Amino acid sequence: MPSRSPESATIMTLAHLGPTVIAAFFASLVEFVEALTIILAVGSVRGWRSALGGTAAALALLLAIVALLGPLLTRIPLETIQLVVGALLVLFGMRWLRKAILRAAGVIPLHDETRAFDDEIKHMRGLPRRSGNWDGIAFGTTFQITMLEGIEVVFIVIAIGAGGVGLLLPASLGALAALLLVTVVGIIVHRPLAKVPENPLKFVVGVLLSGFGTFWVGEGVGLSWPGGDWSILGLVAGFLVLALVLVSLCQSPAARPTQEVST
Amino acid sequence: MKWLRTVATELFGLFVDDGRLAILALVWIVVAALLLPNLPAGSLWPGLILFAGLALILIDSVTRTAQRLRKTPP
């Protein structure tokens, strides 16, 4: 299986760096917004101490997982990582893209953060209160949502960053920027970030991840891409055109008013 | 244990939503891994064929889901 020369592998082209940071930032942003909605709902009903405690505990566990798994990745041959991560990225990216296309076409309803917030508030109010300093329900709920969304972010960062030498740092920085943004905005507005255009973000991330995944699979099986790393942009453009065509194909006249109402 | 099961289900759900899409994509990647490296290196075709296969799988998944959901409104 042919491999890339060390020189070409270490060259950080704009073709890699830009999509890496953008994909990690937007994908993480969507996940953090979903986690913030639940944490805000739990904190406002059950108290902030336990809600933030659960969030902090989950973040600490996630950091430990990353610290443990990160060094292990460097021991696996690059071609193997590219093929495995590429295949997972294709599955992950095409799953997001498929859903975003169906939502954009009005076939399935858009995700509503305000409704998710209200549902969680209602659910939390219905649960029994416990005496003591710590509320186990609040702690457990925020721990679980932070772990679940956090694991997705960790996978996204590793998947985007592990395919090339030196890409893990920009991918991590993209995710970190998203975490900071959501945390700051969450503290300021104290409401779910319902105005974040989740579906367009998922659409863009789905396109980027599908393009990245296809590229890594090709690299992993030993294809030599014409134009080298710049092929990523061609693949991203290909998936974007395909997705836009599919949106317009699936947008039946009956679906259009539904979409207008749901947005 | 219930929490671990939830995490495992969520992790599986990260990659698999439409089972047919996931299986077809994995099968196509295996087929591509076996066949495409035999094509001439540096040519446009191997990459194009890899992309075209995945594009067809996405088209199949989206159009089938759209048709199915339109036939059975909620």
Interface residues (C-beta under 8 A of the other chain):
Chain A: M1 P2 L83 G86 A87 L88 V90 L91 F92 M94 R95 L97 R98 K99 I101 L102 A105 V107 I108 Q144 M147 L148 I151 E152 F155 S210 T214 V217 G218 G220 V221 G222 L223 S224 W225 P226 S231 L235 G238 F239 L242 L246 L249 C250 S252 A254 A255
Chain B: W3 T6 V7 E10 L11 L14 F15 V16 D17 D18 L21 A22 A25 L26 I29 A32 A33 L36 P37 A41 G42 S43 L44 P46 G47 L50 F51 L54 A55 I57 L58 I59 S61 V62 T63 T65 A66 L69 R70
